[in-house]
Amino acid sequence: MLKIKEIRGPAWLTAAALTATLAGCSKLVVLNPAGDVAKQQGDLVVTATLLMLLIIVPVIFLTLLFAWKYRQSNTEAKYDPEWHHSTSLELVIWTVPLLIIIALGAITWISTHKLDPYRPLDRVSSTKALDPNVKPLEIQVVSLDWKWLFFYPEQGIATVNEVAAPVDRPIHFKLTSTHTMNAFYVPDLAGMIYTMPGMQTELNAVINKPGVYGGKSSHYSGAGFAGMTFNFHGLENGQFEQWVAQAKSEGKALTRDAYLDLAKPSERNPVERFGTVDEGLYNKVLNRCVEDGKMCMSQMMAIDAAGGQPHGKTSSVILPLDVCTSKDADRVVALLDEVAASGAVAQQ
């Protein structure tokens, strides 16, 4: 029987070799992305790390140096039990970290505003300026259980678990969710952005290299979370037009009923394409009123902003006890608009 000491060495060598092999499989996407926004974020990580290493490396080095120099066996090391202060050393200990913190704070403050996901892009890449005549491609994103739905309002199509965009064209994402809070993340494109029911977040980004890039949900959201992935295709303009044409010719219709069926929980959903989309479907998803007979949140907020049910009564608008149908909501909003308009005329 082999002794533990005899197999410990080879076992550690094997583990180290396997670890190195696994590390070689990664291309460090965060530090080497294909999109300009993600590249700026990766550069920020590198810069912040190097600044912190300016203090971490010397501290580790000096710790090891002092431990070696003042070891018990070194009888030549100077022993001064009464030493308690050094102005020069105090200046170094406090000034250097303070300068690093100031530099980190300035870089973080500037980058936080410059890389704000809601902020429109001011460049395509570090070497290419933004053409003011180019309109950003709008993509509306909905996270479902457990799949991703993408609307293309300009092209009139929709896709499931597949998204594409032209190279070097700004992309304006608008994102929401059906039931569960989620996180949209394409490491090659930009940073993570949350999706929440009844709310809309935004993300501006651009892809600079053609290719197929992985996208995923970066936060746990339930049983099907592991399979909630999709492919992001960076395409040349001609290829993107072909992709859109193929979706229109081969895709089915995304109606309200089709969406309600799609919204049912499913795991590892295959790619689907829809050649036509019901008008205003994304806004109904955002306002949580896809189901028939359900008031949209925008209508509910309009009623609340006008004073709600008490205001309706004082304005001769009779609100039913349950205004939870689309028919009632439209009638109430129209009446409140009339009251507001008449009030504005009276003030003039």
C-alpha positions in Angstrom: 0.0 0.0 0.0 1.4 3.4 -1.0 2.1 5.9 1.7 0.5 9.3 1.6 3.9 11.0 1.4 4.7 9.1 -1.8 1.6 10.2 -3.7 1.2 13.7 -2.4 3.8 15.2 -4.8 2.4 13.7 -8.0 -1.2 14.5 -6.9 -0.3 18.2 -6.4 1.5 18.2 -9.8 -1.6 16.7 -11.5 -3.9 19.2 -9.9 -1.7 22.1 -10.9 -1.5 20.8 -14.5 -5.3 20.5 -14.7 -5.8 24.0 -13.3 -3.4 25.4 -15.9 -5.3 23.5 -18.7 -8.6 25.0 -17.5 -7.1 28.5 -17.4 -5.9 28.0 -21.0 -9.5 27.4 -22.1 -10.5 30.9 -21.2 -9.9 33.9 -23.4 -10.5 36.4 -20.6 -13.5 38.0 -22.4 -13.9 40.7 -19.8 -10.4 42.0 -20.6 -10.5 41.3 -24.3 -14.0 42.0 -25.5 -15.3 42.7 -29.0 -17.3 45.8 -28.1 -16.0 49.3 -27.3 -18.1 49.8 -24.1 -17.0 46.4 -22.7 -13.4 47.3 -23.6 -13.5 50.6 -21.7 -14.9 48.7 -18.7 -12.1 46.1 -19.0 -9.5 48.9 -19.2 -11.0 50.4 -16.0 -10.6 47.1 -14.2 -6.9 46.9 -15.3 -6.2 50.5 -14.3 -7.8 50.1 -10.9 -6.0 46.8 -10.3 -2.6 48.3 -11.2 -3.2 51.3 -9.0 -4.0 49.1 -6.0 -1.0 46.9 -6.8 1.2 50.0 -6.3 0.6 49.7 -2.5 -0.2 46.0 -2.2 3.1 44.7 -3.9 5.4 46.9 -1.7 3.5 45.9 1.4 3.8 42.2 0.7 7.5 42.6 -0.3 8.4 44.6 2.8 6.5 42.1 5.0 8.5 39.2 3.7 11.7 41.3 3.9 11.2 42.3 7.5 10.3 38.8 8.5 13.5 37.5 6.9 15.8 40.3 8.1 14.5 40.3 11.7 14.3 36.6 12.1 15.4 35.2 15.4 18.5 33.6 13.9 19.8 36.9 12.5 21.9 38.3 15.4 23.3 41.1 13.3 19.9 42.8 12.9 19.6 46.1 14.8 17.3 45.8 17.9 15.8 49.0 19.1 12.9 48.4 21.5 12.5 52.2 22.2 11.8 53.1 18.6 8.3 54.5 18.2 8.2 57.2 15.4 9.5 58.2 12.0 8.2 61.3 10.3 9.5 60.1 6.9 7.9 56.7 7.3 4.6 58.3 8.4 4.5 60.5 5.3 5.0 57.5 3.1 2.5 55.3 4.9 -0.3 58.0 4.7 0.5 60.0 1.5 0.9 57.1 -1.0 -2.4 55.3 -0.1 -4.1 58.7 0.0 -2.9 59.6 -3.5 -4.0 56.2 -4.8 -7.4 56.6 -3.3 -7.8 60.1 -4.9 -6.7 58.7 -8.2 -9.1 55.7 -8.0 -11.9 58.0 -6.9 -11.4 60.4 -9.8 -11.2 57.6 -12.4 -14.3 55.9 -11.0 -16.3 59.1 -10.9 -15.4 59.9 -14.5 -15.9 56.4 -15.8 -19.2 56.0 -13.9 -20.7 58.9 -15.8 -19.0 58.1 -19.1 -20.1 54.5 -19.1 -23.6 55.1 -17.7 -25.7 52.5 -19.5 -28.4 55.1 -20.1 -26.0 57.5 -21.8 -26.0 57.5 -25.6 -22.6 56.6 -27.2 -20.2 59.3 -28.2 -17.9 57.1 -30.2 -17.9 53.7 -32.0 -14.4 52.7 -30.9 -11.2 54.3 -29.8 -10.2 54.9 -33.4 -13.6 55.6 -35.0 -15.9 58.5 -34.3 -19.7 58.3 -34.2 -21.5 59.3 -37.3 -24.2 61.7 -36.2 -26.4 60.6 -39.1 -26.5 56.9 -37.9 -29.6 56.0 -36.0 -29.1 53.5 -33.2 -30.6 50.1 -33.6 -33.4 49.8 -31.0 -33.8 46.3 -29.5 -36.5 45.7 -26.8 -35.6 42.9 -24.5 -38.0 40.8 -22.2 -36.7 38.3 -19.8 -39.2 35.4 -19.3 -39.0 32.2 -17.4 -36.5 31.0 -18.6 -35.7 32.5 -22.0 -35.0 35.8 -23.7 -37.4 37.6 -26.1 -36.1 40.3 -28.4 -38.3 42.8 -30.2 -37.0 44.8 -33.3 -39.6 47.6 -33.6 -37.9 49.2 -36.6 -37.7 45.8 -38.5 -41.1 44.5 -37.2 -39.7 41.1 -36.1 -39.0 39.3 -32.8 -36.7 36.5 -31.8 -36.3 34.1 -28.9 -32.8 33.3 -27.5 -31.1 34.9 -30.5 -30.2 38.5 -31.1 -28.2 40.2 -33.9 -26.9 43.7 -34.7 -24.7 45.3 -37.3 -21.0 45.9 -36.6 -20.1 49.5 -35.6 -23.8 50.6 -35.3 -24.9 51.9 -31.9 -27.4 49.7 -30.2 -30.1 51.0 -27.8 -31.5 48.2 -25.6 -34.8 48.7 -23.7 -35.3 46.0 -21.1 -38.1 44.7 -18.9 -39.2 41.4 -17.4 -42.4 39.4 -17.1 -42.3 38.0 -13.5 -38.8 37.5 -12.1 -36.1 40.1 -11.7 -33.2 39.1 -14.0 -29.8 40.3 -15.4 -29.0 40.7 -19.0 -25.3 40.2 -19.8 -23.2 39.8 -23.0 -19.6 40.0 -21.8 -18.3 41.0 -25.2 -20.8 43.8 -25.6 -21.2 45.7 -22.3 -21.8 45.3 -18.6 -24.7 43.6 -16.9 -28.0 45.4 -16.7 -31.1 44.4 -14.6 -34.5 43.6 -16.0 -37.5 44.1 -13.7 -41.3 43.6 -14.0 -43.2 46.8 -14.7 -40.0 48.8 -15.1 -37.8 49.6 -18.0 -34.0 49.8 -17.9 -31.7 50.9 -20.8 -28.3 50.0 -22.2 -26.3 51.6 -24.9 -23.6 49.5 -26.6 -21.8 48.6 -29.8 -20.1 45.5 -31.3 -17.0 46.2 -33.2 -16.1 42.7 -34.6 -18.1 40.2 -36.5 -18.8 37.0 -34.7 -21.0 35.0 -32.4 -20.9 35.9 -28.8 -22.5 34.3 -25.7 -25.1 36.0 -23.7 -26.7 34.9 -20.5 -28.7 35.6 -17.3 -26.0 36.6 -14.8 -28.2 36.3 -11.7 -30.0 33.2 -10.5 -33.7 33.3 -11.3 -35.1 29.9 -10.7 -35.0 26.3 -11.9 -34.3 27.0 -15.6 -31.6 29.6 -14.9 -28.7 27.4 -16.2 -30.2 27.2 -19.6 -31.2 30.8 -19.9 -28.5 31.6 -22.5 -28.6 33.1 -26.0 -26.2 33.9 -28.9 -25.5 37.5 -29.9 -24.5 37.8 -33.6 -22.3 40.6 -34.8 -23.0 41.0 -38.5 -22.0 43.2 -41.4 -24.8 45.4 -42.7 -25.6 43.1 -45.6 -25.6 40.0 -43.4 -27.9 41.8 -40.9 -30.4 42.6 -43.6 -30.3 39.0 -44.8 -30.9 37.9 -41.2 -33.9 40.2 -40.9 -35.3 39.1 -44.2 -35.0 35.4 -43.2 -36.8 36.1 -40.0 -39.6 37.8 -41.9 -40.0 35.0 -44.4 -39.6 32.0 -42.1 -40.9 33.4 -38.8 -44.4 33.0 -37.5 -46.7 35.7 -36.0 -46.1 36.9 -32.5 -49.7 37.7 -31.4 -50.9 38.5 -27.9 -52.0 34.8 -27.5 -48.7 33.6 -28.9 -46.9 35.7 -26.4 -49.0 34.4 -23.5 -48.1 30.9 -24.5 -44.5 31.8 -24.9 -44.5 33.4 -21.4 -45.3 30.1 -19.8 -42.2 28.7 -17.9 -40.0 26.5 -20.1 -36.3 25.4 -19.9 -33.7 25.5 -22.6 -36.1 27.0 -25.1 -34.9 26.6 -28.8 -34.3 29.6 -31.0 -37.6 31.0 -32.4 -38.2 33.8 -35.0 -41.3 35.8 -35.5 -41.9 37.6 -38.9 -44.7 39.8 -37.6 -45.4 41.3 -34.2 -48.7 42.7 -32.8 -48.5 46.5 -32.6 -47.7 47.8 -29.1 -47.0 44.3 -27.7 -43.8 45.3 -25.9 -45.5 48.3 -24.3 -48.2 45.9 -23.0 -45.6 43.6 -21.6 -43.9 46.6 -19.9 -47.2 47.8 -18.5 -48.3 44.3 -17.5 -51.6 44.4 -19.5 -51.1 41.7 -22.2 -54.0 39.7 -20.7 -57.4 40.7 -21.9 -59.4 42.8 -19.4 -56.3 44.0 -17.4 -55.6 47.7 -16.9 -52.2 48.9 -18.1 -49.9 50.5 -15.5 -49.6 53.6 -17.5 -53.4 54.1 -17.5 -53.5 53.4 -13.7 -50.8 55.9 -13.1 -52.6 58.5 -15.3 -55.7 58.0 -13.1 -53.7 58.3 -9.9 -51.9 61.4 -11.2 -55.2 63.1 -11.9 -56.4 62.5 -8.4 -57.8 58.9 -8.5 -61.3 58.0 -7.6 -62.1 61.0 -5.3 -61.1 63.4 -8.1 -63.2 61.5 -10.6 -66.3 62.0 -8.4 -65.7 65.7 -7.9 -65.2 66.0 -11.7 -68.5 64.2 -12.5 -66.5 61.1 -13.6 -68.0 58.0 -12.1 -65.3 55.4 -11.5 -66.5 51.8 -11.1 -65.4 50.0 -7.9 -63.3 47.7 -10.0 -61.5 49.5 -12.9 -59.5 46.5 -13.9 -60.7 46.1 -17.4 -59.2 47.7 -20.5 -62.6 49.0 -21.5 -63.1 50.8 -18.2 -59.5 52.2 -18.2 -59.8 53.7 -21.6 -63.1 55.4 -20.7 -61.8 56.8 -17.5 -58.6 58.1 -19.0 -60.5 59.8 -21.8 -62.9 61.4 -19.3 -60.0 62.6 -17.1 -58.3 64.1 -20.2 -61.5 66.0 -21.0 -61.7 67.3 -17.5 -58.0 68.4 -17.6 -58.5 70.1 -20.9 -61.6 72.0 -19.8 -59.8 73.0 -16.6 -56.9 74.4 -18.7 -59.3 76.4 -20.9 -61.1 77.8 -17.9 -57.8 79.0 -16.4 -56.9 80.8 -19.6 
